[in-house]
Amino acid sequence: MKTFKKRLVLVVVLMLGTLANYANDKEVNNNLNAKKTKVVFKGAKKGEQLTIKDHKGVILHLENINKAGNLIKFFDFSKLDDGMYTLELEKDFQIVIKTIHIKGDKVIFDEEAKKVIFKPVVRNEENRLMISKIAFDALPLKVLLYYNDEIIYSEVLQSDTIINRVYKLDENVKGEYTVVIKNNGRNYINEFKI
């Protein structure tokens, strides 16, 4: 019976500790001090990019991630004007975007504005150019193909699920190719040779 009571007390203590930590996290996440704001992105990899932008899209901070794991950074936002800012972690196949609002000496994370943009995947095998993209946002995808800096093909693709397209290039036309994909107000550029 004593063992059962000890276990019960331990479980209650752990649950209260977890509840207190959750309450503290919720309060901290919604009312952070601008001088020392903790930013967390889970599952970052070496080589990914962290960017902070203002509401006009001007880049205020850019850094390459130098180790894998959870990315935990502390920023001093106290010198920034009141307004909306985005924190973006650009991964291999997606961009994770978090939005913050600065008001005086407080930073508020807008959890409802958090979103993930899936980037197009471009592959070149022999003389085939393959483009794939998860298109849950149903926004058009504009493809521009250049050969030696001259546009040779353009197309607008649209779907509400997945976009898959294969372009067969003339294997006898050797040289430098560039594919530019425009989607979500962003440009994705991939260069390759045949």
Helices and strands as residue ranges (DSSP letters): H 2-30, E 32-33, E 37-44, E 49-54, E 59-64, E 69-75, E 83-90, E 94-103, E 106-118, E 121-125, E 128-134, E 141-147, E 150-157, E 162-168, E 176-183, E 186-193
